[in-house]
């Protein structure tokens, strides 16, 4: 005689399949994440090696550069080299550098006689402010204009947007910055000088007036970064959306009676965003790196200007520390993009 099973005792095949698929998806994602984490660790190690040996081939003697114009005996030069560890064999300098870098100690700056970590920390806020604002603006602007251009490809607006973007993407950022300074800071013809030529503040304001003063100084460097950055974002987004526009799922969505704007916004654009995720995260990595040329042109007191000062000596510990920070930020942003991909598209990582 058989007895009826209670609902709690019955295991439905569909539920088993669903649990099995979820388990396999989790395992696949963990393997994907482990592989990407391992790749990021190897990349960071490569950055440490590159940052040490790359800047050792720069011409110039750091000790002589620091004592330039100051009468210095050979004994004093030897003492300075011994003080900075430059008298040690190259392999020993490298092992000491890696051991300290892995513990967060980036060394002591030659020219500033201060810890490299402290110097970088002092400049980070200015760089984050400038490039952070620029990245947010040009990412949003480029994605919006790129989507509209692709959806109306071949139209006058598309040709105009694409032409302007190609032109700006080809323009060197430092040249564009200098041009903006000549026209809008110094003044040219009927155009008066409207903005400061450089720096972050005037130095004589406080409170809300200080905020306005900083914003006034930010206009031209932010405009330079936005002009170049939005062009790249627009072209990548446009190309990605054009690849999606022939998809059958868009035809199905239109057949259901959805408006064209809804098809674009809810179906085409989300799928077209996947190839642009890496680019957006790379732009976020640039927030830490800043823009060396733009900061130098506008005398912006950020990491870019500090890197330029360090190269001019060369201040090896400072150059190496900044290089590690810049490259580490890019590696971290690429890692986050790789970890986000499978969440946006489950086919990635399987």
GUDRENKE-770413 format. One line per 5 residues: their letters; for each residue x, z, y of N, C-alpha, C. Coordinates in pm, whole numbers, always signed. Layout:
! residues N
a = X/Z/Y/X/Z/Y/X/Z/Y ~ ...
! end
This chain:
! residues 350
xxxxx = +85/+0/-120/+0/+0/+0/+88/+0/+124 ~ +65/-91/+215/+145/-99/+337/+78/-21/+448 ~ +160/+30/+534/+109/+105/+649/+137/+27/+774 ~ +48/+33/+869/+65/-38/+996/+172/+30/+1079 ~ +255/-49/+1138/+360/+7/+1222/+306/+33/+1360
xxxxx = +355/+138/+1420/+316/+169/+1557/+391/+77/+1651 ~ +339/+59/+1773/+408/-29/+1868/+551/+12/+1894 ~ +581/+143/+1886/+718/+189/+1912/+813/+146/+1802 ~ +757/+119/+1680/+842/+82/+1569/+865/-68/+1562 ~ +789/-144/+1637/+798/-290/+1632/+902/-337/+1733
xxxxx = +997/-416/+1686/+1100/-473/+1773/+1072/-622/+1783 ~ +1041/-666/+1899/+1004/-805/+1918/+1129/-893/+1925 ~ +1126/-1007/+1859/+1243/-1097/+1863/+1283/-1135/+2004 ~ +1185/-1154/+2093/+1217/-1192/+2230/+1296/-1082/+2300 ~ +1257/-957/+2273/+1329/-846/+2336/+1471/-837/+2284
xxxxx = +1487/-865/+2152/+1622/-864/+2094/+1708/-972/+2157 ~ +1649/-1092/+2171/+1725/-1200/+2234/+1761/-1167/+2377 ~ +1667/-1107/+2450/+1695/-1073/+2589/+1807/-972/+2600 ~ +1804/-869/+2514/+1911/-769/+2517/+2044/-829/+2476 ~ +2040/-919/+2376/+2164/-983/+2334/+2223/-1072/+2441
xxxxx = +2139/-1146/+2509/+2187/-1233/+2617/+2246/-1150/+2731 ~ +2180/-1040/+2764/+2232/-954/+2871/+2367/-896/+2833 ~ +2381/-857/+2705/+2509/-802/+2660/+2619/-907/+2665 ~ +2587/-1028/+2618/+2688/-1134/+2622/+2725/-1171/+2764 ~ +2626/-1171/+2853/+2654/-1202/+2994/+2745/-1097/+3057
xxxxx = +2720/-969/+3024/+2803/-861/+3077/+2946/-872/+3027 ~ +2961/-899/+2896/+3094/-912/+2838/+3168/-1031/+2901 ~ +3096/-1143/+2920/+3159/-1261/+2981/+3202/-1232/+3124 ~ +3119/-1158/+3197/+3156/-1126/+3336/+3277/-1033/+3340 ~ +3280/-934/+3249/+3394/-842/+3246/+3523/-916/+3212
xxxxx = +3515/-1011/+3118/+3634/-1091/+3087/+3676/-1174/+3207 ~ +3577/-1233/+3274/+3606/-1312/+3395/+3672/-1224/+3501 ~ +3616/-1104/+3523/+3671/-1014/+3625/+3811/-968/+3589 ~ +3834/-938/+3458/+3967/-894/+3416/+4071/-1004/+3438 ~ +4033/-1127/+3407/+4125/-1238/+3430/+4159/-1256/+3577
xxxxx = +4058/-1245/+3662/+4082/-1261/+3806/+4164/-1145/+3862 ~ +4140/-1023/+3813/+4219/-908/+3858/+4365/-924/+3817 ~ +4386/-973/+3694/+4523/-997/+3651/+4592/-1104/+3734 ~ +4518/-1209/+3765/+4574/-1315/+3849/+4608/-1265/+3988 ~ +4522/-1177/+4044/+4549/-1121/+4176/+4674/-1033/+4174
xxxxx = +4692/-957/+4066/+4811/-872/+4055/+4938/-957/+4048 ~ +4933/-1065/+3971/+5049/-1154/+3962/+5077/-1219/+4097 ~ +4971/-1259/+4168/+4988/-1320/+4300/+5051/-1222/+4398 ~ +5009/-1096/+4392/+5066/-995/+4482/+5214/-973/+4451 ~ +5249/-972/+4322/+5389/-958/+4286/+5470/-1077/+4337
xxxxx = +5414/-1197/+4326/+5481/-1315/+4378/+5500/-1307/+4528 ~ +5401/-1249/+4598/+5412/-1232/+4743/+5528/-1138/+4777 ~ +5543/-1029/+4702/+5653/-936/+4727/+5788/-1006/+4710 ~ +5800/-1084/+4603/+5926/-1155/+4579/+5952/-1258/+4688 ~ +5848/-1334/+4722/+5864/-1438/+4824/+5896/-1379/+4959
xxxxx = +5825/-1271/+4996/+5847/-1212/+5128/+5988/-1160/+5145 ~ +6050/-1117/+5035/+6188/-1066/+5046/+6288/-1179/+5060 ~ +6282/-1278/+4970/+6386/-1381/+4969/+6362/-1489/+5074 ~ +6236/-1515/+5109/+6208/-1622/+5204/+6271/-1594/+5340 ~ +6256/-1471/+5388/+6304/-1440/+5523/+6452/-1404/+5525
xxxxx = +6514/-1394/+5406/+6659/-1373/+5402/+6735/-1502/+5435 ~ +6667/-1616/+5427/+6736/-1742/+5457/+6723/-1780/+5604 ~ +6653/-1697/+5684/+6642/-1725/+5827/+6779/-1714/+5892 ~ +6811/-1804/+5985/+6941/-1795/+6053/+6945/-1674/+6146 ~ +7065/-1623/+6166/+7080/-1512/+6260/+7112/-1382/+6190
xxxxx = +7183/-1298/+6258/+7219/-1165/+6209/+7132/-1062/+6281 ~ +7046/-989/+6210/+6958/-892/+6278/+7034/-788/+6359 ~ +7146/-742/+6308/+7223/-638/+6378/+7281/-693/+6508 ~ +7336/-814/+6502/+7392/-874/+6624/+7282/-906/+6724 ~ +7164/-947/+6673/+7053/-976/+6763/+7005/-850/+6835
xxxxx = +7006/-737/+6766/+6962/-612/+6829/+7062/-561/+6931 ~ +7188/-592/+6911/+7291/-543/+7003/+7335/-651/+7100 ~ +7256/-758/+7112/+7293/-868/+7200/+7301/-819/+7345 ~ +7411/-849/+7410/+7428/-808/+7549/+7481/-667/+7565 ~ +7501/-596/+7455/+7554/-459/+7460/+7691/-458/+7392
xxxxx = +7793/-413/+7461/+7926/-407/+7398/+7922/-320/+7273 ~ +7957/-379/+7159/+7948/-308/+7031/+8073/-340/+6950 ~ +8136/-236/+6899/+8256/-256/+6819/+8220/-294/+6677 ~ +8321/-339/+6602/+8299/-376/+6462/+8256/-254/+6380 ~ +8311/-138/+6413/+8273/-16/+6341/+8127/+20/+6366
xxxxx = +8083/+2/+6489/+7943/+30/+6519/+7849/-67/+6448 ~ +7889/-195/+6442/+7808/-294/+6370/+7800/-258/+6222 ~ +7912/-216/+6166/+7913/-177/+6025/+7825/-54/+6002 ~ +7825/+38/+6096/+7741/+158/+6084/+7593/+120/+6085 ~ +7557/+28/+6175/+7417/-16/+6181/+7376/-87/+6052
xxxxx = +7464/-171/+5999/+7431/-240/+5874/+7413/-139/+5760 ~ +7499/-38/+5758/+7487/+65/+5655/+7359/+146/+5675 ~ +7322/+171/+5800/+7202/+248/+5831/+7076/+174/+5784 ~ +7073/+41/+5802/+6956/-37/+5762/+6965/-89/+5619 ~ +7071/-54/+5548/+7084/-96/+5409/+7126/-239/+5391
xxxxx = +7176/-303/+5497/+7214/-444/+5487/+7351/-462/+5423 ~ +7423/-352/+5399/+7553/-363/+5333/+7542/-357/+5181 ~ +7422/-328/+5130/+7401/-319/+4986/+7393/-458/+4924 ~ +7423/-469/+4795/+7403/-598/+4727/+7258/-643/+4736 ~ +7237/-775/+4731/+7103/-830/+4750/+7006/-778/+4645
xxxxx = +7052/-768/+4519/+6961/-722/+4413/+6917/-578/+4437 ~ +7007/-496/+4491/+6972/-356/+4518/+6876/-347/+4637 ~ +6898/-431/+4739/+6803/-436/+4849/+6664/-474/+4800 ~ +6661/-569/+4705/+6532/-615/+4653/+6460/-506/+4574 ~ +6531/-439/+4486/+6468/-333/+4407/+6421/-218/+4495
xxxxx = +6500/-182/+4596/+6457/-76/+4688/+6332/-118/+4765 ~ +6329/-244/+4807/+6215/-295/+4883/+6088/-293/+4798 ~ +6096/-340/+4674/+5978/-343/+4587/+5930/-202/+4556 ~ +6023/-111/+4528/+5985/+26/+4494/+5912/+93/+4610 ~ +5961/+71/+4731/+5896/+131/+4847/+5764/+62/+4879
xxxxx = +5760/-71/+4867/+5638/-146/+4900/+5522/-107/+4808 ~ +5551/-83/+4681/+5446/-46/+4586/+5390/+93/+4614 ~ +5462/+173/+4690/+5412/+305/+4730/+5355/+305/+4872 ~ +5350/+186/+4934/+5295/+176/+5068/+5396/+189/+5180 ~ +5522/+209/+5147/+5628/+220/+5247/+5686/+82/+5273
xxxxx = +5658/+25/+5390/+5704/-109/+5424/+5835/-109/+5500 ~ +5899/+7/+5512/+6029/+14/+5575/+6024/+52/+5722 ~ +6141/+44/+5786/+6158/+80/+5926/+6195/-45/+6007 ~ +6123/-66/+6115/+6150/-182/+6199/+6286/-171/+6264 ~ +6360/-281/+6265/+6492/-282/+6328/+6483/-267/+6479
xxxxx = +6396/-348/+6541/+6394/-351/+6688/+6313/-239/+6749 ~ +6207/-193/+6682/+6122/-88/+6739/+6161/+52/+6690 ~ +6246/+58/+6588/+6290/+186/+6530/+6171/+275/+6496 ~ +6069/+216/+6435/+5948/+287/+6397/+5903/+233/+6261 ~ +5825/+312/+6185/+5775/+264/+6055/+5690/+139/+6072
xxxxx = +5712/+42/+5984/+5639/-84/+5991/+5489/-60/+5974 ~ +5451/+31/+5886/+5309/+60/+5864/+5240/+108/+5991 ~ +5309/+192/+6069/+5251/+241/+6193/+5237/+129/+6296 ~ +5337/+43/+6305/+5330/-69/+6400/+5215/-162/+6367 ~ +5196/-189/+6237/+5087/-277/+6196/+4952/-211/+6225
xxxxx = +4942/-81/+6197/+4815/-10/+6220/+4777/-11/+6368 ~ +4877/-7/+6456/+4848/-8/+6600/+4791/-141/+6647 ~ +4831/-250/+6582/+4789/-384/+6624/+4664/-434/+6553 ~ +4627/-371/+6443/+4513/-419/+6364/+4383/-424/+6444 ~ +4347/-319/+6523/+4217/-325/+6594/+4204/-446/+6685
xxxxx = +4309/-482/+6758/+4300/-598/+6848/+4279/-727/+6771 ~ +4349/-742/+6658/+4332/-863/+6577/+4195/-869/+6513 ~ +4148/-756/+6461/+4015/-753/+6399/+3907/-787/+6500 ~ +3922/-739/+6622/+3823/-767/+6726/+3820/-916/+6758 ~ +3936/-974/+6782/+3942/-1116/+6822/+3898/-1209/+6710
xxxxx = +3966/-1201/+6596/+3936/-1294/+6488/+3805/-1262/+6418 ~ +3767/-1133/+6417/+3640/-1097/+6355/+3522/-1160/+6428 ~ +3522/-1151/+6560/+3416/-1212/+6639/+3417/-1364/+6620 ~ +3537/-1422/+6620/+3546/-1568/+6605/+3497/-1614/+6469 ~ +3533/-1543/+6363/+3492/-1583/+6227/+3340/-1576/+6211
xxxxx = +3279/-1470/+6263/+3133/-1458/+6253/+3065/-1573/+6326 ~ +3113/-1605/+6445/+3049/-1711/+6524/+3067/-1847/+6458 ~ +3192/-1882/+6422/+3211/-2018/+6372/+3161/-2036/+6229 ~ +3151/-1928/+6150/+3092/-1942/+6017/+2943/-1970/+6027 ~ +2874/-1892/+6111/+2730/-1914/+6127/+2701/-2050/+6189
xxxxx = +2778/-2086/+6293/+2757/-2214/+6360/+2788/-2331/+6267 ~ +2897/-2322/+6194/+2935/-2431/+6106/+2837/-2450/+5990 ~ +2789/-2340/+5932/+2693/-2351/+5822/+2561/-2411/+5870 ~ +2516/-2368/+5986/+2389/-2418/+6039/+2397/-2566/+6074 ~ +2499/-2603/+6150/+2513/-2743/+6190/+2546/-2832/+6071
xxxxx = +2625/-2781/+5976/+2658/-2860/+5858/+2537/-2890/+5773 ~ +2447/-2791/+5758/+2325/-2811/+5681/+2233/-2912/+5749 ~ +2219/-2901/+5879/+2132/-2993/+5952/+2190/-3134/+5952 ~ +2320/-3148/+5965/+2381/-3281/+5964/+2364/-3350/+5830 ~ +2386/-3273/+5722/+2373/-3333/+5588/+2229/-3372/+5560
xxxxx = +2133/-3288/+5601/+1993/-3316/+5571/+1944/-3440/+5646 ~ +2007/-3467/+5761/+1971/-3586/+5839/+2090/-3681/+5846 ~ +2159/-3699/+5733/+2281/-3779/+5733/+2251/-3923/+5775 ~ +2341/-3975/+5854/+2324/-4110/+5906/+2256/-4116/+6040 ~ +2198/-4005/+6084/+2131/-4003/+6213/+2233/-3993/+6325
xxxxx = +2186/-4010/+6448/+2276/-3999/+6563/+2337/-3859/+6572 ~ +2254/-3756/+6548/+2305/-3620/+6553/+2411/-3595/+6448 ~ +2392/-3649/+6328/+2491/-3633/+6221/+2621/-3700/+6259 ~ +2615/-3821/+6310/+2738/-3892/+6347/+2809/-3820/+6461 ~ +2732/-3768/+6556/+2793/-3697/+6669/+2860/-3568/+6623
xxxxx = +2788/-3488/+6540/+2844/-3363/+6490/+2969/-3387/+6407 ~ +2963/-3487/+6320/+3077/-3516/+6234/+3197/-3564/+6315 ~ +3172/-3650/+6414/+3281/-3699/+6497/+3349/-3588/+6575 ~ +3270/-3499/+6635/+3326/-3387/+6711/+3403/-3294/+6618 ~ +3345/-3266/+6500/+3411/-3176/+6406/+3544/-3233/+6357
xxxxx = +3548/-3361/+6324/+3673/-3423/+6280/+3779/-3418/+6389 ~ +3735/-3440/+6513/+3830/-3436/+6625/+3887/-3296/+6643 ~ +3800/-3195/+6645/+3846/-3058/+6668/+3929/-3007/+6551 ~ +3894/-3050/+6429/+3971/-3005/+6313/+4113/-3062/+6316 ~ +4129/-3176/+6382/+4261/-3241/+6389/+4345/-3187/+6504
xxxxx = +4285/-3112/+6593/+4357/-3064/+6711/+4434/-2937/+6677 ~ +4564/-2930/+6708/+4638/-2805/+6687/+4579/-2693/+6774 ~ +4564/-2576/+6715/+4500/-2466/+6787/+4579/-2424/+6910 ~ +4713/-2425/+6902/+4793/-2383/+7018/+4777/-2482/+7133 ~ +4768/-2612/+7100/+4751/-2713/+7205/+4615/-2697/+7272
xxxxx = +4512/-2674/+7194/+4379/-2653/+7251/+4377/-2528/+7338 ~ +4446/-2422/+7293/+4453/-2300/+7373/+4522/-2323/+7506 ~ +4633/-2397/+7504/+4702/-2427/+7630/+4615/-2511/+7723 ~ +4540/-2605/+7665/+4453/-2689/+7746/+4343/-2605/+7813 ~ +4286/-2511/+7738/+4183/-2424/+7794/+4240/-2335/+7905
xxxxx = +4363/-2291/+7888/+4427/-2209/+7992/+4444/-2291/+8119 ~ +4491/-2415/+8104/+4514/-2499/+8222/+4383/-2526/+8296 ~ +4276/-2553/+8222/+4150/-2594/+8284/+4071/-2474/+8335 ~ +4057/-2370/+8251/+3964/-2262/+8283/+4030/-2132/+8328 ~ +4161/-2119/+8311/+4229/-1998/+8357/+4307/-2025/+8485
xxxxx = +4394/-2127/+8481/+4469/-2163/+8601/+4379/-2237/+8699 ~ +4294/-2326/+8646/+4208/-2407/+8731/+4265/-2546/+8748 ~ +4176/-2644/+8753/+4221/-2782/+8768/+4118/-2860/+8848 ~ +4161/-2919/+8959/+4070/-2997/+9043/+3957/-2910/+9095 ~ +3834/-2954/+9077/+3719/-2877/+9127/+3687/-2755/+9042
xxxxx = +3751/-2742/+8925/+3723/-2629/+8836/+3813/-2513/+8874 ~ +3757/-2401/+8921/+3840/-2286/+8958/+3884/-2210/+8833 ~ +3983/-2124/+8851/+4025/-2037/+8742/+3921/-1930/+8718 ~ +3857/-1932/+8601/+3746/-1841/+8573/+3784/-1726/+8481 ~ +3889/-1743/+8400/+3922/-1643/+8300/+4070/-1604/+8312
xxxxx = +4105/-1486/+8259/+4246/-1444/+8262/+4333/-1537/+8178 ~ +4459/-1546/+8213/+4551/-1634/+8140/+4601/-1572/+8011 ~ +4588/-1442/+7994/+4636/-1379/+7872/+4614/-1230/+7874 ~ +4649/-1165/+7763/+4632/-1021/+7751/+4494/-985/+7701 ~ +4474/-854/+7685/+4347/-804/+7631/+4266/-730/+7736
xxxxx = +4332/-680/+7839/+4262/-601/+7941/+4341/-606/+8071 ~ +4273/-569/+8179/+4339/-566/+8309/+4414/-437/+8331 ~ +4370/-329/+8263/+4441/-202/+8272/+4389/-107/+8376 ~ +4286/-142/+8450/+4236/-55/+8557/+4086/-31/+8545 ~ +4031/-41/+8424/+3888/-22/+8405/+3862/+81/+8297
xxxxx = +3745/+143/+8303/+3704/+241/+8202/+3555/+222/+8171 ~ +3512/+282/+8060/+3371/+280/+8026/+3318/+140/+7999 ~ +3197/+113/+8048/+3133/-16/+8024/+3208/-128/+8095 ~ +3270/-97/+8207/+3350/-198/+8278/+3469/-242/+8192 ~ +3521/-148/+8112/+3632/-182/+8022/+3585/-280/+7914
xxxxx = +3465/-255/+7861/+3409/-345/+7759/+3392/-486/+7816 ~ +3338/-495/+7936/+3321/-625/+7999/+3456/-692/+8026 ~ +3555/-612/+8063/+3687/-667/+8091/+3750/-725/+7965 ~ +3739/-653/+7853/+3792/-703/+7726/+3718/-830/+7683 ~ +3585/-829/+7699/+3506/-948/+7664/+3547/-1068/+7750
xxxxx = +3577/-1042/+7878/+3622/-1149/+7968/+3754/-1208/+7921 ~ +3845/-1122/+7874/+3974/-1170/+7823/+3960/-1242/+7689 ~ +3853/-1212/+7614/+3836/-1270/+7482/+3778/-1411/+7484 ~ +3719/-1452/+7594/+3642/-1577/+7595/+3726/-1696/+7552 ~ +3840/-1718/+7615/+3920/-1837/+7584/+3982/-1833/+7444
xxxxx = +4045/-1722/+7402/+4099/-1722/+7264/+3991/-1734/+7157 ~ +3875/-1671/+7179/+3766/-1684/+7082/+3715/-1827/+7080 ~ +3703/-1889/+7197/+3658/-2028/+7204/+3754/-2119/+7131 ~ +3883/-2094/+7141/+3983/-2174/+7070/+3966/-2162/+6920 ~ +3952/-2039/+6871/+3937/-2017/+6727/+3806/-2075/+6675
xxxxx = +3699/-2060/+6754/+3567/-2111/+6711/+3569/-2263/+6705 ~ +3631/-2328/+6803/+3631/-2474/+6807/+3697/-2533/+6683 ~ +3807/-2473/+6639/+3877/-2524/+6521/+3809/-2478/+6392 ~ +3765/-2354/+6388/+3708/-2298/+6266/+3571/-2355/+6231 ~ +3486/-2374/+6331/+3352/-2423/+6301/+3357/-2566/+6247
xxxxx = +3455/-2644/+6292/+3468/-2783/+6246/+3493/-2788/+6097 ~ +3581/-2704/+6048/+3609/-2702/+5905/+3486/-2657/+5826 ~ +3419/-2552/+5874/+3301/-2501/+5804/+3190/-2605/+5801 ~ +3169/-2674/+5913/+3065/-2777/+5919/+3091/-2889/+5819 ~ +3214/-2939/+5813/+3244/-3051/+5725/+3232/-3013/+5578
xxxxx = +3275/-2892/+5542/+3264/-2849/+5403/+3119/-2829/+5365 ~ +3040/-2766/+5452/+2899/-2743/+5423/+2824/-2876/+5414 ~ +2854/-2967/+5502/+2787/-3098/+5500/+2816/-3171/+5370 ~ +2942/-3173/+5329/+2979/-3242/+5205/+2913/-3177/+5084 ~ +2908/-3044/+5083/+2847/-2973/+4970/+2698/-3001/+4960
xxxxx = +2629/-3002/+5074/+2485/-3026/+5072/+2453/-3170/+5036 ~ +2535/-3264/+5078/+2514/-3403/+5041/+2521/-3422/+4889 ~ +2609/-3347/+4824/+2619/-3355/+4678/+2494/-3302/+4609 ~ +2424/-3210/+4676/+2305/-3149/+4615/+2178/-3229/+4641 ~ +2180/-3315/+4740/+2056/-3379/+4784/+1998/-3478/+4682
xxxxx = +2077/-3521/+4586/+2024/-3611/+4484/+1973/-3539/+4361 ~ +1970/-3406/+4365/+1930/-3330/+4249/+1782/-3345/+4215 ~ +1750/-3343/+4084/+1611/-3356/+4041/+1526/-3238/+4084 ~ +1588/-3122/+4098/+1509/-3005/+4135/+1451/-3017/+4276 ~ +1519/-3093/+4364/+1464/-3115/+4497/+1345/-3210/+4491
xxxxx = +1354/-3310/+4405/+1239/-3401/+4387/+1119/-3325/+4333 ~ +1144/-3234/+4239/+1036/-3152/+4183/+974/-3063/+4289 ~ +1060/-3006/+4374/+1009/-2918/+4480/+921/-2996/+4577 ~ +962/-3117/+4610/+880/-3199/+4700/+750/-3239/+4632 ~ +756/-3266/+4502/+635/-3305/+4429/+532/-3192/+4426
xxxxx = +578/-3071/+4438/+487/-2957/+4441/+419/-2941/+4577 ~ +456/-3024/+4671/+393/-3019/+4802/+463/-2933/+4904 ~ +586/-2889/+4874/+659/-2806/+4970/+706/-2890/+5088 ~ +701/-2828/+5205/+747/-2896/+5325/+898/-2922/+5316 ~ +943/-3026/+5385/+1083/-3065/+5379/+1174/-2952/+5427
xxxxx = +1133/-2880/+5529/+1214/-2770/+5581/+1226/-2659/+5478 ~ +1118/-2633/+5404/+1121/-2530/+5300/+1211/-2573/+5185 ~ +1205/-2701/+5147/+1291/-2752/+5040/+1438/-2735/+5078 ~ +1469/-2766/+5201/+1608/-2752/+5246/+1652/-2607/+5249 ~ +1567/-2522/+5308/+1608/-2383/+5332/+1611/-2300/+5204
xxxxx = +1512/-2320/+5116/+1499/-2233/+4999/+1563/-2289/+4872 ~ +1584/-2419/+4865/+1634/-2478/+4743/+1771/-2544/+4760 ~ +1784/-2634/+4855/+1908/-2710/+4867/+2023/-2625/+4922 ~ +1998/-2557/+5034/+2106/-2482/+5100/+2163/-2372/+5011 ~ +2080/-2289/+4942/+2140/-2185/+4856/+2235/-2241/+4751
xxxxx = +2201/-2356/+4690/+2291/-2415/+4591/+2415/-2476/+4657 ~ +2398/-2530/+4776/+2513/-2589/+4846/+2609/-2483/+4900 ~ +2563/-2360/+4909/+2648/-2253/+4961/+2759/-2215/+4864 ~ +2739/-2241/+4735/+2837/-2196/+4637/+2978/-2248/+4665 ~ +2998/-2378/+4689/+3135/-2425/+4717/+3192/-2371/+4848
xxxxx = +3105/-2326/+4938/+3155/-2276/+5066/+3186/-2127/+5063 ~ +3154/-2060/+4951/+3180/-1916/+4944/+3329/-1887/+4957 ~ +3410/-1965/+4885/+3555/-1944/+4893/+3605/-1962/+5035 ~ +3557/-2066/+5102/+3601/-2091/+5238/+3562/-1977/+5331 ~ +3441/-1924/+5315/+3397/-1813/+5399/+3484/-1690/+5375
xxxxx = +3516/-1663/+5249/+3600/-1546/+5220/+3743/-1567/+5268 ~ +3791/-1689/+5262/+3924/-1717/+5318/+3923/-1691/+5468 ~ +3814/-1731/+5535/+3802/-1702/+5677/+3803/-1553/+5703 ~ +3740/-1476/+5614/+3744/-1331/+5628/+3886/-1279/+5609 ~ +3962/-1345/+5520/+4102/-1307/+5506/+4181/-1332/+5632
xxxxx = +4142/-1435/+5705/+4208/-1463/+5832/+4181/-1355/+5936 ~ +4077/-1275/+5915/+4049/-1166/+6008/+4166/-1070/+6012 ~ +4224/-1043/+5893/+4340/-954/+5889/+4465/-1025/+5939 ~ +4480/-1152/+5902/+4600/-1226/+5942/+4598/-1263/+6089 ~ +4478/-1281/+6141/+4469/-1326/+6280/+4514/-1470/+6292
xxxxx = +4546/-1510/+6410/+4600/-1644/+6433/+4727/-1629/+6516 ~ +4839/-1651/+6451/+4968/-1626/+6516/+4984/-1710/+6641 ~ +4953/-1838/+6630/+4974/-1927/+6743/+4879/-1895/+6858 ~ +4752/-1872/+6826/+4654/-1843/+6932/+4685/-1710/+6999 ~ +4719/-1609/+6922/+4752/-1479/+6982/+4878/-1490/+7068
xxxxx = +4972/-1573/+7025/+5094/-1590/+7103/+5066/-1663/+7234 ~ +4986/-1769/+7227/+4953/-1848/+7346/+4882/-1762/+7450 ~ +4790/-1677/+7404/+4710/-1596/+7496/+4766/-1455/+7515 ~ +4887/-1430/+7465/+4951/-1298/+7478/+4858/-1187/+7431 ~ +4786/-1213/+7323/+4692/-1114/+7269/+4772/-1011/+7189
xxxxx = +4753/-882/+7216/+4837/-778/+7153/+4793/-746/+7010 ~ +4798/-845/+6921/+4756/-825/+6783/+4868/-850/+6685 ~ +4832/-866/+6558/+4931/-886/+6453/+5004/-1019/+6469 ~ +4935/-1121/+6519/+4999/-1250/+6537/+5114/-1244/+6635 ~ +5090/-1180/+6750/+5196/-1163/+6847/+5310/-1077/+6794
xxxxx = +5276/-975/+6716/+5379/-888/+6657/+5465/-967/+6558 ~ +5401/-1057/+6482/+5476/-1140/+6387/+5572/-1233/+6461 ~ +5528/-1288/+6572/+5615/-1375/+6652/+5735/-1297/+6705 ~ +5712/-1175/+6753/+5823/-1092/+6800/+5921/-1061/+6688 ~ +5868/-1033/+6570/+5954/-998/+6458/+6039/-1117/+6414
xxxxx = +5982/-1238/+6418/+6057/-1357/+6379/+6170/-1388/+6476 ~ +6153/-1354/+6601/+6252/-1389/+6702/+6382/-1312/+6685 ~ +6385/-1201/+6610/+6507/-1120/+6600/+6607/-1175/+6497 ~ +6581/-1190/+6367/+6460/-1153/+6293/+6461/-1006/+6251 ~ +6346/-943/+6264/+6325/-806/+6220/+6272/-811/+6077
xxxxx = +6361/-809/+5979/+6325/-836/+5841/+6217/-742/+5785 ~ +6229/-611/+5801/+6123/-524/+5746/+5986/-552/+5808 ~ +5982/-577/+5937/+5855/-604/+6003/+5797/-738/+5961 ~ +5883/-840/+5952/+5836/-971/+5907/+5783/-963/+5765 ~ +5857/-895/+5678/+5816/-881/+5538/+5684/-803/+5528
xxxxx = +5673/-696/+5604/+5551/-616/+5598/+5429/-693/+5645 ~ +5444/-767/+5753/+5332/-847/+5803/+5296/-958/+5705 ~ +5397/-1019/+5645/+5372/-1126/+5547/+5293/-1071/+5428 ~ +5329/-951/+5382/+5258/-890/+5270/+5114/-858/+5309 ~ +5093/-808/+5430/+4957/-777/+5476/+4874/-905/+5486
xxxxx = +4930/-1009/+5546/+4856/-1135/+5561/+4820/-1193/+5423 ~ +4921/-1204/+5336/+4896/-1262/+5205/+4807/-1172/+5120 ~ +4824/-1041/+5131/+4739/-949/+5055/+4594/-960/+5095 ~ +4567/-979/+5223/+4429/-997/+5268/+4368/-1123/+5209 ~ +4446/-1231/+5204/+4395/-1356/+5147/+4370/-1341/+4997
xxxxx = +4461/-1274/+4928/+4442/-1252/+4784/+4318/-1169/+4758 ~ +4297/-1065/+4838/+4180/-980/+4821/+4051/-1056/+4845 ~ +4047/-1138/+4949/+3925/-1214/+4978/+3897/-1319/+4871 ~ +4002/-1383/+4819/+3982/-1478/+4710/+3934/-1407/+4584 ~ +3985/-1288/+4559/+3940/-1211/+4444/+3793/-1175/+4457
xxxxx = +3751/-1132/+4575/+3610/-1099/+4595/+3521/-1222/+4577 ~ +3569/-1338/+4623/+3492/-1461/+4604/+3479/-1495/+4456 ~ +3589/-1479/+4381/+3585/-1508/+4238/+3492/-1412/+4164 ~ +3487/-1287/+4208/+3398/-1190/+4144/+3253/-1213/+4182 ~ +3231/-1274/+4299/+3095/-1300/+4344/+3035/-1426/+4283
xxxxx = +3120/-1522/+4249/+3073/-1650/+4195/+2974/-1634/+4079 ~ +3009/-1557/+3974/+2914/-1548/+3861/+2781/-1484/+3897 ~ +2780/-1403/+4003/+2653/-1343/+4045/+2565/-1444/+4116 ~ +2628/-1540/+4184/+2552/-1645/+4251/+2513/-1758/+4157 ~ +2602/-1787/+4061/+2575/-1893/+3964/+2620/-1843/+3826
xxxxx = +2526/-1806/+3738/+2562/-1750/+3607/+2646/-1843/+3521 ~ +2650/-1972/+3554/+2729/-2065/+3472/+2878/-2043/+3493 ~ +2918/-1985/+3605/+3058/-1963/+3635/+3109/-1847/+3549 ~ +3223/-1864/+3489/+3285/-1757/+3413/+3247/-1757/+3266 ~ +3155/-1842/+3224/+3116/-1845/+3082/+3212/-1932/+3001
! end
